[in-house]
Amino acid sequence: MKKILLVAILICAISALSFAGTASTSANVTANVTAAVTVTNNLPMAFGNVTLGTSPIVAANTGAAAAFTISGAANTATGVAIVYPATLVSGANSMPFTSSVLPRTNTVAGAAGSVTTSTIDAFTVTGALTSNIGALFLYVGGQITVDAAQAAGSYSGTITVTVTQ
């Protein structure tokens, strides 16, 4: 009797499973490929001829400032990191360079009516910038300190701009 009852329960269980039904759904998969981010140096920073014992400044809003164009996806947060040289070098000689000068604003302007400015005071900075056209324009100023006994020569250094989107 127990065997018959056990067989009957198994048959009912199997029958119930076959009538349980199935359901399914689906989801779309999408991807948006954005433009690659690029940064281009358009102009170097140029102090020109300088006088001994002075501390000339190149303001970010002048034609002597370093100029960069940042291109990428429009309306996308853009991180900008700027590394300034601590010194400018000519052979074995050097002179201090600083970015903390007045005006202490490096201008970042997006064209077509979208203008953003960002105050950049430190040797390494990051910020989130957006542009409605996918282009930002960065102008970087600085200051050098020319010692009264500075050796004559052509001094140079490197500003590195790294951009992420």
Protein Blocks (a to p, Z undefined) as FASTA:
>chain_A
ZZmmmmmmmmmmmmmmmmnopaddddddddddddddddddfbdcdebjadehiacdddfk
bckbccddddddehiacdddddddfbdcehjbccdddfbdcdfbdcdddeehiacddddf
bfbdcdddddfkopacddddddddddfklccddddddddddddZZ
